């Protein structure tokens, strides 16, 4: 019996050569070796890469979604990858059995589409925002969820062939939720597996200058693309109230409303509203698509 083969996709902007080298070393030390490893220079030249690692240099920064699609395209050209693992270039695999355990998960369930790793810092702490469920107090609670973490995860190539790749217009923010909602609507499963760990520095999402605008714009696009018409105003209304309640600066709030307005004014096709059966399934999983 042939085991499923793992491909690895890493994006970099060329500003973390040391961290990238450490990550590639950790990938090379996995008990189950990766069939392919692709590193995408997202608008930046790549450093010297180890033998067996394929580099792709993009002339401009296409964002998270565009860069990951470029990696997927290269992996598809090889034609020998069943599961792709996306990793942040400043992350680190601290256990050598991550790929082995990931392959076991996929081989045990043919409808498993996405496996979300646990993100933890060097002290083992997981930030609340890195737990893909509403009840995020216990980051060690395993189970099926409705979204996943972009920093470290596995994706079924069969699933991607059915539902399509990353939403390139999003550039950055909510691209994982867009992919997860499409997967759920097509009958695939999303699993949060906290025993699969990507070590990653403790960070704040607001470190990105475009954070507030992108988050707001893409949330509107997410609703317009995927929600039944009845739920669109409810979803956006809930998130507007939550944003106002959580606001810490007027500058951030102005950027958020600017992005929200941009999302309302601009299209982001295609519109393919999810089935009501999917809405109910997400509600049973603990996160109906209104929050």
Secondary structure, 3 states (H helix, E strand, C coil): CCCCCEEEEEEECCCCHHHHHHHHHHHHCCCCCCCEEEEEEECCCCCCCCCCEEEEEECCCCHHHHHHHHHHHHHHHHCCCCEEEEEECCEEECCCCHHHHHHHHHHHCCCEEEEEEEEECCCCCCCHHHCCCCCCCCCCCCEECCCCCCCEEEEEHHHHHHHCCCCHHHCCCCHHHHHHHHHHHCCCEEEEEEEEEEEECCCCHHHCCCHHHHHHHHHHHHHHHHCCHHHHHHHHHHHHHHHHHHCCCHHHHHHHHHHHHHHHHCCCCCCCCCCHHHHHHHHHCCCCCCC
